[in-house]
């Protein structure tokens, strides 16, 4: 592993009990969902959503709206993603077709299940409905009780398993490009499912990376090499997963009201080994300290500035699930020759302590570099 230069990291991965490339939780053949496709008629999905009633609207984004519905034929609860007819129609249609093409190759318990599509009177994608909503909606809703540690840990492991599948064992090598809490949906038993593949890219095995322009994504989650140069590979998702990990651990949003990124706040604290300072105070100390140490250590590796020094998702899974106390493991500083020759996102922070505007993570679209 090229990125491991520190003796401590070498010792860490020398304790492997098994290879995650060969044996991952939830990836045995009997547990994988076989893709099923159906072309629904507009009448079917209109009836299911009561004519796309506003009461059934459960989510909306830049180019689509999502409605809850119940199929008349079998009573199955579904989510219907309807493409908006406003904005950049050509771009919206491209993302819609990208999502269909990508999900057609995907079958995993931790990736959202595509049931079919409809191209009558518009463009629609039909998914299984995730009854618990997104991680973001549960984690940051002040009206709800704090998410308990057991659930946070389960979400972490499941999401990591889904990402490993996309990167390594899926028939196509898929880079999601928009891993964040609002794109991780939860089933009845809080099983995480990666969703929204509108920005996804697949890489042929002989390609090392994609060079993409314009740059699209969510501020606070973008890896430095992507943000500055449009370079995309598996390590782009690893960085975003590291931010997602920090969000679950801390309960903080990826960007605060003063536009400071979560990872730039947490990075120096983790570097000092002060893990408990990062923990969500709403947990009230009710967490597994060994699991916390593993998750914090994994996050500190994922958010490294240099993609070469970040772990793969196989290695991330190994860290967060290994039966070993990580309390003594402090991530070593990146060596000078591992640091990228461009600004990190920390350089984009605001230093004004008086800022008061509330800013959530927002999707951004940059012109070609």
ZATIBA-341254 format. One record per residue (C-alpha): residue number from 1; residue in one letter; x, y, z. Coordinates in Angstrom, 3 decimals, padded with zeros to 6 digits, always signed. Layout:
SITE    i  aa         x         y         z
SITE  NUM   A         X         Y         Z
...
//
This chain:
SITE    i  aa         x         y         z
SITE    1   X  +000.000  +000.000  +000.000
SITE    2   X  +001.790  +003.053  -001.255
SITE    3   X  +000.204  +005.528  +001.104
SITE    4   X  +001.388  +003.740  +004.271
SITE    5   X  +004.799  +005.087  +005.191
SITE    6   X  +004.414  +005.428  +008.941
SITE    7   X  +005.521  +002.455  +011.069
SITE    8   X  +002.273  +002.773  +013.062
SITE    9   X  +000.144  +002.409  +009.962
SITE   10   X  +002.220  -000.513  +008.755
SITE   11   X  +001.679  -002.227  +012.103
SITE   12   X  -002.036  -001.507  +011.926
SITE   13   X  -002.582  -003.257  +008.607
SITE   14   X  -000.243  -006.121  +009.510
SITE   15   X  -002.914  -007.334  +011.956
SITE   16   X  -005.339  -008.273  +009.180
SITE   17   X  -007.657  -011.130  +009.984
SITE   18   X  -009.042  -011.423  +006.486
SITE   19   X  -009.151  -009.618  +003.174
SITE   20   X  -012.117  -007.324  +002.638
SITE   21   X  -011.585  -007.690  -001.086
SITE   22   X  -012.755  -011.272  -000.695
SITE   23   X  -015.154  -011.249  +002.249
SITE   24   X  -017.312  -008.238  +003.050
SITE   25   X  -020.345  -007.953  +005.304
SITE   26   X  -023.550  -008.306  +003.287
SITE   27   X  -021.849  -009.324  +000.041
SITE   28   X  -022.465  -013.046  -000.007
SITE   29   X  -024.268  -014.097  -003.198
SITE   30   X  -027.487  -015.020  -001.389
SITE   31   X  -027.803  -011.503  +000.046
SITE   32   X  -027.301  -009.569  -003.169
SITE   33   X  -030.456  -008.282  -004.798
SITE   34   X  -030.896  -009.314  -008.404
SITE   35   X  -031.767  -006.209  -010.453
SITE   36   X  -035.355  -006.173  -011.688
SITE   37   X  -036.588  -003.730  -014.270
SITE   38   X  -040.010  -002.591  -015.212
SITE   39   X  -041.273  +000.186  -017.432
SITE   40   X  -044.162  +001.739  -015.538
SITE   41   X  -046.910  +003.653  -017.258
SITE   42   X  -047.661  +007.222  -016.289
SITE   43   X  -051.106  +006.113  -015.174
SITE   44   X  -049.581  +003.639  -012.697
SITE   45   X  -047.265  +006.121  -010.998
SITE   46   X  -049.833  +008.915  -011.092
SITE   47   X  -052.340  +006.705  -009.327
SITE   48   X  -049.693  +005.622  -006.815
SITE   49   X  -048.851  +009.229  -005.894
SITE   50   X  -052.444  +010.516  -006.034
SITE   51   X  -051.666  +012.613  -009.075
SITE   52   X  -048.333  +013.766  -007.585
SITE   53   X  -050.161  +015.418  -004.734
SITE   54   X  -048.120  +017.991  -002.757
SITE   55   X  -048.969  +015.963  +000.341
SITE   56   X  -046.863  +013.118  -001.067
SITE   57   X  -043.815  +015.287  -001.801
SITE   58   X  -040.982  +013.974  +000.394
SITE   59   X  -037.938  +015.633  -001.143
SITE   60   X  -036.652  +017.901  -003.862
SITE   61   X  -033.339  +018.918  -005.324
SITE   62   X  -031.882  +020.973  -008.099
SITE   63   X  -033.374  +018.987  -010.973
SITE   64   X  -035.868  +016.548  -009.472
SITE   65   X  -038.676  +016.042  -006.965
SITE   66   X  -039.386  +012.854  -005.024
SITE   67   X  -042.905  +011.663  -004.189
SITE   68   X  -044.044  +008.864  -001.934
SITE   69   X  -046.542  +006.493  -003.493
SITE   70   X  -048.267  +003.132  -003.124
SITE   71   X  -048.659  +000.895  -006.156
SITE   72   X  -052.265  -000.116  -006.689
SITE   73   X  -051.370  -003.548  -008.085
SITE   74   X  -049.463  -004.860  -005.057
SITE   75   X  -049.513  -002.231  -002.295
SITE   76   X  -045.750  -001.688  -002.493
SITE   77   X  -044.598  +001.666  -001.123
SITE   78   X  -042.387  +003.415  -003.657
SITE   79   X  -040.476  +006.651  -004.171
SITE   80   X  -040.990  +008.327  -007.540
SITE   81   X  -038.253  +010.716  -008.655
SITE   82   X  -039.690  +013.149  -011.196
SITE   83   X  -037.436  +015.210  -013.421
SITE   84   X  -038.278  +018.907  -013.327
SITE   85   X  -039.036  +020.644  -016.611
SITE   86   X  -037.220  +023.820  -015.571
SITE   87   X  -033.593  +024.935  -015.615
SITE   88   X  -031.017  +023.296  -017.848
SITE   89   X  -033.239  +020.608  -019.358
SITE   90   X  -030.439  +019.000  -021.378
SITE   91   X  -028.190  +018.696  -018.331
SITE   92   X  -031.046  +017.375  -016.193
SITE   93   X  -031.874  +014.712  -018.748
SITE   94   X  -028.223  +013.702  -018.929
SITE   95   X  -028.083  +013.192  -015.155
SITE   96   X  -031.346  +011.249  -015.292
SITE   97   X  -029.983  +008.906  -017.960
SITE   98   X  -026.695  +008.610  -016.052
SITE   99   X  -028.568  +007.417  -012.988
SITE  100   X  -030.479  +004.796  -014.982
SITE  101   X  -027.314  +003.574  -016.707
SITE  102   X  -025.369  +003.383  -013.464
SITE  103   X  -027.995  +001.694  -011.296
SITE  104   X  -028.601  -000.871  -014.002
SITE  105   X  -025.274  -002.432  -013.018
SITE  106   X  -025.779  -002.242  -009.259
SITE  107   X  -027.146  -004.851  -006.859
SITE  108   X  -026.207  -004.493  -003.194
SITE  109   X  -028.109  -004.241  +000.118
SITE  110   X  -026.483  -000.877  +000.848
SITE  111   X  -027.274  +000.728  -002.504
SITE  112   X  -030.784  +001.968  -003.251
SITE  113   X  -032.861  -000.472  -005.295
SITE  114   X  -034.123  +000.834  -008.635
SITE  115   X  -037.471  -000.779  -009.485
SITE  116   X  -037.954  +000.791  -012.889
SITE  117   X  -038.626  +003.952  -014.816
SITE  118   X  -041.279  +005.789  -016.780
SITE  119   X  -040.795  +007.949  -019.863
SITE  120   X  -044.422  +008.858  -020.528
SITE  121   X  -045.346  +012.502  -019.974
SITE  122   X  -041.894  +013.198  -018.519
SITE  123   X  -038.999  +011.256  -017.036
SITE  124   X  -039.386  +009.277  -013.796
SITE  125   X  -037.336  +006.843  -011.727
SITE  126   X  -039.070  +004.442  -009.328
SITE  127   X  -037.285  +003.208  -006.190
SITE  128   X  -038.150  +001.260  -003.097
SITE  129   X  -039.278  +003.764  -000.484
SITE  130   X  -036.859  +004.367  +002.411
SITE  131   X  -039.233  +004.830  +005.326
SITE  132   X  -036.779  +006.487  +007.713
SITE  133   X  -035.674  +009.177  +005.282
SITE  134   X  -032.060  +010.316  +004.963
SITE  135   X  -029.280  +010.306  +007.537
SITE  136   X  -029.192  +014.104  +007.336
SITE  137   X  -032.896  +014.457  +008.146
SITE  138   X  -032.600  +012.290  +011.262
SITE  139   X  -029.225  +013.543  +012.448
SITE  140   X  -029.938  +017.271  +012.208
SITE  141   X  -033.656  +017.558  +012.990
SITE  142   X  -033.840  +019.371  +016.331
SITE  143   X  -037.368  +018.053  +016.871
SITE  144   X  -036.173  +014.440  +016.907
SITE  145   X  -034.255  +012.691  +019.697
SITE  146   X  -030.494  +012.357  +019.076
SITE  147   X  -029.469  +009.436  +016.904
SITE  148   X  -027.988  +006.782  +019.213
SITE  149   X  -024.446  +005.502  +018.806
SITE  150   X  -025.432  +001.960  +017.777
SITE  151   X  -027.385  +003.354  +014.829
SITE  152   X  -024.536  +005.684  +013.823
SITE  153   X  -022.061  +002.824  +013.850
SITE  154   X  -024.396  +000.591  +011.818
SITE  155   X  -024.816  +003.355  +009.243
SITE  156   X  -021.057  +003.783  +009.024
SITE  157   X  -020.323  +000.110  +008.377
SITE  158   X  -023.168  -000.301  +005.872
SITE  159   X  -022.257  +002.810  +003.888
SITE  160   X  -018.606  +001.765  +003.794
SITE  161   X  -019.658  -001.666  +002.511
SITE  162   X  -021.790  -000.102  -000.209
SITE  163   X  -018.968  +002.170  -001.337
SITE  164   X  -016.499  -000.713  -001.394
SITE  165   X  -018.936  -002.594  -003.611
SITE  166   X  -019.206  +000.320  -006.041
SITE  167   X  -015.431  +000.724  -006.209
SITE  168   X  -014.283  -002.871  -006.207
SITE  169   X  -016.816  -005.651  -006.768
SITE  170   X  -019.588  -004.065  -008.854
SITE  171   X  -019.607  -005.185  -012.526
SITE  172   X  -018.614  -001.584  -013.292
SITE  173   X  -016.143  +000.495  -011.307
SITE  174   X  -018.354  +003.348  -010.113
SITE  175   X  -017.358  +006.670  -008.532
SITE  176   X  -020.394  +008.190  -006.823
SITE  177   X  -019.057  +011.798  -006.588
SITE  178   X  -021.724  +013.018  -004.153
SITE  179   X  -021.466  +011.002  -000.950
SITE  180   X  -023.165  +012.972  +001.828
SITE  181   X  -025.688  +012.456  +004.621
SITE  182   X  -028.670  +013.582  +002.527
SITE  183   X  -027.826  +010.938  -000.096
SITE  184   X  -027.713  +008.065  +002.408
SITE  185   X  -031.254  +006.753  +002.919
SITE  186   X  -032.403  +004.482  +005.735
SITE  187   X  -034.688  +001.447  +005.666
SITE  188   X  -037.090  +000.393  +008.444
SITE  189   X  -034.232  -001.193  +010.411
SITE  190   X  -031.853  +001.737  +009.760
SITE  191   X  -029.897  -000.095  +007.072
SITE  192   X  -028.139  +002.592  +004.989
SITE  193   X  -028.604  +002.750  +001.241
SITE  194   X  -026.486  +004.966  -001.018
SITE  195   X  -028.718  +006.950  -003.371
SITE  196   X  -028.695  +009.707  -006.019
SITE  197   X  -026.330  +008.615  -008.791
SITE  198   X  -026.902  +011.658  -010.999
SITE  199   X  -023.236  +012.687  -010.773
SITE  200   X  -021.787  +009.165  -010.802
SITE  201   X  -019.009  +008.169  -013.184
SITE  202   X  -017.789  +004.734  -014.109
SITE  203   X  -014.113  +004.105  -014.789
SITE  204   X  -012.847  +001.451  -017.194
SITE  205   X  -010.362  -000.824  -015.449
SITE  206   X  -007.463  +000.549  -017.469
SITE  207   X  -008.169  +004.158  -016.439
SITE  208   X  -006.570  +005.566  -013.312
SITE  209   X  -008.929  +008.550  -013.035
SITE  210   X  -011.386  +010.870  -014.764
SITE  211   X  -010.682  +014.529  -015.533
SITE  212   X  -013.982  +016.348  -015.234
SITE  213   X  -015.176  +019.858  -016.024
SITE  214   X  -017.294  +021.595  -014.922
SITE  215   X  -016.868  +020.591  -011.279
SITE  216   X  -020.096  +019.605  -009.546
SITE  217   X  -020.726  +018.470  -006.016
SITE  218   X  -021.430  +019.719  -002.514
SITE  219   X  -019.194  +022.191  -000.733
SITE  220   X  -017.658  +020.667  +002.373
SITE  221   X  -017.392  +017.220  +000.787
SITE  222   X  -015.187  +017.924  -002.231
SITE  223   X  -011.707  +016.415  -002.200
SITE  224   X  -008.913  +018.959  -002.865
SITE  225   X  -007.720  +017.331  -006.101
SITE  226   X  -011.273  +017.383  -007.458
SITE  227   X  -012.083  +020.883  -006.233
SITE  228   X  -008.928  +022.371  -007.754
SITE  229   X  -008.221  +020.212  -010.802
SITE  230   X  -011.315  +018.131  -011.575
SITE  231   X  -009.489  +014.837  -010.941
SITE  232   X  -011.872  +012.024  -009.936
SITE  233   X  -011.187  +008.465  -008.808
SITE  234   X  -012.096  +006.230  -005.855
SITE  235   X  -010.182  +008.466  -003.440
SITE  236   X  -012.652  +011.280  -004.238
SITE  237   X  -015.394  +009.208  -002.596
SITE  238   X  -013.059  +008.222  +000.246
SITE  239   X  -012.559  +011.888  +001.155
SITE  240   X  -016.324  +012.527  +001.113
SITE  241   X  -016.868  +009.417  +003.238
SITE  242   X  -014.379  +010.802  +005.767
SITE  243   X  -016.475  +013.977  +006.040
SITE  244   X  -019.605  +011.824  +006.392
SITE  245   X  -017.892  +009.897  +009.203
SITE  246   X  -017.083  +013.125  +011.021
SITE  247   X  -020.688  +014.242  +010.609
SITE  248   X  -021.953  +011.054  +012.263
SITE  249   X  -019.400  +011.288  +015.066
SITE  250   X  -019.851  +014.978  +015.829
SITE  251   X  -023.459  +015.667  +014.857
SITE  252   X  -022.202  +018.801  +013.074
SITE  253   X  -023.039  +019.784  +009.511
SITE  254   X  -020.281  +019.631  +006.861
SITE  255   X  -020.213  +023.454  +006.695
SITE  256   X  -021.111  +025.629  +009.685
SITE  257   X  -022.769  +029.054  +009.815
SITE  258   X  -019.405  +030.753  +009.325
SITE  259   X  -018.619  +028.661  +006.225
SITE  260   X  -015.924  +026.638  +007.990
SITE  261   X  -015.661  +023.052  +006.769
SITE  262   X  -016.150  +020.261  +009.282
SITE  263   X  -013.017  +018.424  +008.237
SITE  264   X  -010.785  +021.483  +008.714
SITE  265   X  -012.196  +021.909  +012.233
SITE  266   X  -011.784  +018.251  +013.186
SITE  267   X  -008.449  +017.505  +011.520
SITE  268   X  -006.113  +019.222  +014.047
SITE  269   X  -008.128  +017.861  +016.977
SITE  270   X  -007.830  +014.293  +015.715
SITE  271   X  -004.162  +014.830  +014.960
SITE  272   X  -003.628  +015.554  +018.652
SITE  273   X  -005.549  +012.436  +019.623
SITE  274   X  -008.322  +014.382  +021.405
SITE  275   X  -011.062  +012.171  +019.989
SITE  276   X  -013.640  +012.930  +022.676
SITE  277   X  -013.603  +016.621  +021.740
SITE  278   X  -015.127  +015.691  +018.375
SITE  279   X  -017.987  +013.583  +019.753
SITE  280   X  -021.565  +014.844  +019.553
SITE  281   X  -022.421  +016.193  +023.043
SITE  282   X  -026.025  +015.082  +022.492
SITE  283   X  -024.845  +011.500  +022.973
SITE  284   X  -024.149  +012.306  +026.607
SITE  285   X  -021.201  +009.940  +026.712
SITE  286   X  -023.323  +006.992  +025.585
SITE  287   X  -021.044  +005.468  +022.974
SITE  288   X  -018.641  +002.578  +022.534
SITE  289   X  -015.196  +004.079  +023.075
SITE  290   X  -013.409  +001.377  +021.065
SITE  291   X  -015.727  +001.913  +018.090
SITE  292   X  -015.354  +005.675  +018.436
SITE  293   X  -011.563  +005.421  +018.307
SITE  294   X  -011.718  +003.261  +015.179
SITE  295   X  -014.137  +005.582  +013.400
SITE  296   X  -012.154  +008.686  +014.320
SITE  297   X  -008.924  +007.087  +013.147
SITE  298   X  -010.522  +006.060  +009.844
SITE  299   X  -011.914  +009.575  +009.342
SITE  300   X  -008.502  +011.133  +009.954
SITE  301   X  -007.039  +008.957  +007.181
SITE  302   X  -009.878  +009.605  +004.732
SITE  303   X  -009.671  +013.418  +004.905
SITE  304   X  -005.964  +013.615  +004.091
SITE  305   X  -005.157  +016.239  +001.482
SITE  306   X  -003.197  +013.900  -000.760
SITE  307   X  -005.272  +011.164  -002.439
SITE  308   X  -002.212  +008.899  -002.444
SITE  309   X  -002.122  +008.940  +001.355
SITE  310   X  -005.799  +008.116  +001.806
SITE  311   X  -006.883  +004.493  +002.348
SITE  312   X  -009.058  +002.478  +000.005
SITE  313   X  -012.565  +001.568  +001.142
SITE  314   X  -011.282  -001.965  +001.779
SITE  315   X  -008.819  -000.550  +004.289
SITE  316   X  -011.434  +001.751  +005.786
SITE  317   X  -013.699  -001.239  +006.421
SITE  318   X  -010.811  -003.090  +007.991
SITE  319   X  -010.164  -000.255  +010.426
SITE  320   X  -013.770  +000.366  +011.490
SITE  321   X  -014.663  -003.297  +011.996
SITE  322   X  -011.443  -004.787  +013.384
SITE  323   X  -011.539  -006.244  +016.877
SITE  324   X  -008.828  -004.018  +018.279
SITE  325   X  -008.657  -000.929  +020.480
SITE  326   X  -007.358  +002.043  +018.491
SITE  327   X  -006.921  +004.331  +021.501
SITE  328   X  -003.150  +004.468  +021.096
SITE  329   X  -003.267  +005.061  +017.363
SITE  330   X  -002.714  +008.701  +016.409
SITE  331   X  -002.580  +009.374  +012.660
SITE  332   X  +000.887  +010.562  +011.627
SITE  333   X  +001.204  +013.847  +009.814
SITE  334   X  +001.389  +013.718  +006.051
SITE  335   X  +004.908  +013.894  +004.736
SITE  336   X  +005.827  +016.930  +002.698
SITE  337   X  +006.134  +015.017  -000.561
SITE  338   X  +002.621  +013.599  -000.084
SITE  339   X  +000.981  +017.015  +000.081
SITE  340   X  -000.648  +018.310  -003.085
SITE  341   X  +000.736  +021.381  -004.790
SITE  342   X  -002.476  +023.354  -004.526
SITE  343   X  -004.601  +024.984  -001.865
SITE  344   X  -006.546  +022.852  +000.535
SITE  345   X  -010.151  +023.671  +001.383
SITE  346   X  -008.947  +025.067  +004.710
SITE  347   X  -007.668  +028.053  +002.715
SITE  348   X  -011.262  +028.911  +001.824
SITE  349   X  -012.455  +029.432  +005.411
SITE  350   X  -013.767  +032.702  +006.772
SITE  351   X  -012.012  +034.106  +009.826
SITE  352   X  -014.754  +036.590  +010.731
SITE  353   X  -016.121  +035.506  +014.111
SITE  354   X  -019.134  +037.741  +013.695
SITE  355   X  -020.696  +035.868  +010.802
SITE  356   X  -024.177  +034.717  +011.625
SITE  357   X  -025.849  +033.522  +008.441
SITE  358   X  -027.008  +029.926  +008.439
SITE  359   X  -025.439  +027.969  +005.591
SITE  360   X  -026.132  +024.318  +004.873
SITE  361   X  -024.176  +022.263  +002.381
SITE  362   X  -025.183  +023.449  -001.051
SITE  363   X  -024.660  +022.000  -004.486
SITE  364   X  -022.228  +024.036  -006.552
SITE  365   X  -021.441  +024.191  -010.225
SITE  366   X  -018.101  +025.618  -011.329
SITE  367   X  -017.096  +026.672  -014.840
SITE  368   X  -014.381  +024.645  -016.571
SITE  369   X  -010.923  +025.204  -015.119
//
